[in-house]
Amino acid sequence: MTLSTENLLTSILESLERIEHIKSDDIPTIDLYMDQVTTFMDKKMKKTSRNPEEDKILTKTMINNYAKNNLLPPPIKKKYSREHIMMLIFIYYFKNILSINDIQKLLDPLKDHFFEGDGEWDLEKVYDTVFELEANQVEVLKKDVIERFKAANDATKEVPKEQEEFLQNFFFICLLSYDVYIKKLMIEKIIDSMPDKLPKNGKPKKE
């Protein structure tokens, strides 16, 4: 379905309002077999995909590849814990913008220090904190999207009418893409500056 320029911004802002994540309380407290994990992820995250009727959120092959690439700890007796599912959710979001090597460098400390943590900062607390921080950014993001949309529209004031809508959308996409590109560079720079391993106390070793 094609949206007119007049309705596009409204649709985008409404979709931002509907964005949800899997709350830790929604993750089963019992360990799951692989089929149950893929079913759970599909059920909870289908609506975030571009083509919900066709896209697979997670497959057995994906899970096996994540384990083979050391992104995910191995299951216990073929069962996956709540912590496994939290790690899979992190992977789901990261894989769209980061390389496997970068994801591994980010997740290794989580596996080593928080996956089976029994202190105050276990994986569940890290997970909940991440999504609490992100929820607070929705209003900031909406304002930024509105500004970029207006900038794209202002840039087409002298464009012929028959080309106006296309160029408005093209300029808007370029502005959003540039933002993603710059933030990806920033993320990669931060990852490159991170230590490969954390000591047991959770603090980087001094050189």
C-alpha positions in Angstrom: 0.0 0.0 0.0 1.3 3.4 -1.0 0.8 6.3 1.5 0.4 9.8 0.4 3.0 12.3 1.6 0.3 13.9 3.8 -0.3 10.7 5.7 3.2 9.3 5.7 4.4 11.3 8.8 1.3 10.4 10.8 1.7 6.7 9.9 5.4 6.8 11.0 4.7 8.5 14.3 1.8 6.1 15.1 4.1 3.2 14.4 6.7 4.6 16.8 4.0 4.7 19.5 3.2 1.0 18.8 6.8 -0.2 19.1 7.1 -2.8 21.9 9.7 -5.2 23.2 9.5 -8.5 24.9 9.4 -7.8 28.7 11.5 -10.0 30.8 8.3 -11.0 32.7 6.8 -12.3 29.4 9.7 -14.8 28.9 8.8 -18.3 30.2 10.4 -19.3 33.5 10.8 -22.9 32.3 13.5 -23.9 29.8 12.4 -24.4 26.2 13.3 -26.7 23.4 14.4 -25.1 20.1 11.0 -25.4 18.5 9.4 -23.7 21.5 11.9 -20.9 21.3 11.3 -20.2 17.6 7.5 -20.2 18.2 7.8 -17.9 21.1 10.0 -15.4 19.2 7.7 -15.5 16.2 4.6 -14.9 18.3 6.1 -12.0 20.2 8.1 -10.2 17.4 6.2 -10.9 14.2 4.6 -7.5 14.1 8.0 -5.8 14.1 9.0 -7.4 10.8 8.5 -5.8 7.4 6.4 -8.7 6.1 4.8 -10.4 9.1 3.1 -13.1 7.0 6.3 -14.2 5.3 9.3 -13.2 7.5 10.8 -15.6 10.0 12.0 -14.0 13.2 14.2 -16.9 14.2 14.9 -20.3 12.7 16.7 -23.4 13.9 19.5 -22.7 11.4 19.9 -19.2 12.8 20.2 -20.5 16.4 22.7 -23.1 15.4 24.8 -20.5 13.6 24.7 -18.2 16.6 26.0 -21.0 18.8 28.6 -22.0 16.3 29.9 -18.3 16.2 30.0 -18.2 20.0 27.2 -15.6 20.2 25.1 -17.9 22.3 26.0 -20.3 25.1 25.2 -23.9 24.3 21.8 -25.2 25.5 21.6 -27.5 28.5 20.2 -30.9 27.5 18.8 -29.3 24.3 16.9 -26.7 26.3 17.2 -22.9 26.3 16.8 -20.8 29.4 15.3 -17.3 29.9 18.9 -16.0 29.6 19.3 -17.7 26.2 16.1 -15.9 25.0 17.3 -12.5 26.2 20.6 -13.1 24.3 18.7 -14.0 21.2 16.6 -10.8 21.4 19.8 -8.8 21.7 21.2 -10.6 18.6 17.9 -10.0 16.7 18.3 -6.3 17.1 22.1 -6.1 16.6 22.3 -8.3 13.5 20.6 -5.6 11.3 23.4 -3.1 11.8 26.5 -5.0 13.1 28.8 -7.7 11.9 29.0 -11.1 13.6 32.4 -10.1 15.0 31.1 -6.9 16.5 28.1 -8.7 18.0 30.4 -11.3 19.5 32.6 -8.6 21.1 29.6 -7.0 22.6 28.0 -10.2 23.9 31.0 -12.0 25.2 31.1 -10.0 28.4 27.4 -10.6 28.9 28.0 -14.4 28.5 31.0 -14.3 30.8 29.8 -12.1 33.6 26.0 -11.8 33.5 24.5 -14.9 31.8 24.7 -17.0 35.0 25.1 -14.0 37.3 23.9 -14.4 40.9 24.7 -10.9 42.0 22.6 -7.7 41.7 23.6 -7.2 38.1 22.4 -10.3 36.3 21.4 -10.6 32.7 17.8 -9.9 33.5 18.7 -6.5 35.1 20.9 -5.6 32.2 18.1 -6.5 29.8 15.4 -4.5 31.6 17.7 -1.5 31.9 18.4 -1.5 28.2 14.7 -1.3 27.3 13.9 1.2 30.0 16.5 3.5 28.5 15.2 3.0 25.0 11.6 3.6 26.0 12.6 7.0 27.2 13.9 7.9 23.7 10.6 7.6 21.9 9.5 11.2 22.3 13.0 12.4 21.4 12.9 10.2 18.3 9.5 11.5 17.2 10.7 15.1 17.4 13.7 14.3 15.3 11.7 12.5 12.7 9.3 15.5 12.4 12.2 17.9 11.9 13.8 15.7 9.2 10.4 15.3 7.5 9.9 19.1 7.4 13.4 19.6 6.1 12.8 17.2 3.2 9.5 18.9 2.4 11.0 22.4 2.5 13.7 21.2 0.0 11.1 20.6 -2.7 9.4 24.0 -2.8 10.7 24.7 -6.3 10.3 21.1 -7.6 7.8 20.4 -10.4 4.5 19.1 -9.0 4.7 15.8 -10.7 8.1 15.1 -9.1 7.5 16.6 -5.7 6.2 13.6 -3.8 9.0 11.3 -5.0 11.7 13.8 -4.1 10.1 14.5 -0.7 10.3 10.8 0.1 13.8 10.5 -1.4 15.2 13.4 0.6 13.5 12.1 3.8 15.0 8.6 3.3 18.4 10.2 2.7 18.2 12.1 5.9 17.2 9.1 7.9 19.8 6.9 6.2 22.6 9.4 6.9 21.6 9.4 10.6 21.8 5.5 10.6 25.2 5.7 8.8 26.7 8.1 11.2 25.4 6.2 14.3 26.7 3.0 12.8 30.2 4.5 12.5 30.0 5.7 16.1 28.9 2.3 17.3 31.8 0.6 15.5 34.2 3.1 17.0 33.0 2.4 20.5 33.2 -1.4 19.9 36.8 -1.0 18.7 37.7 0.9 21.8 36.2 -1.8 24.2 38.5 -4.4 25.9 38.2 -7.9 24.5 37.6 -9.3 28.0 36.5 -8.1 31.4 38.0 -9.3 34.6 35.9 -11.1 37.1 35.1 -7.9 39.0 33.5 -6.4 35.9 36.0 -3.6 35.4 38.5 -3.3 32.5 42.1 -4.2 33.3 44.5 -1.3 33.3 47.2 -1.4 30.7 
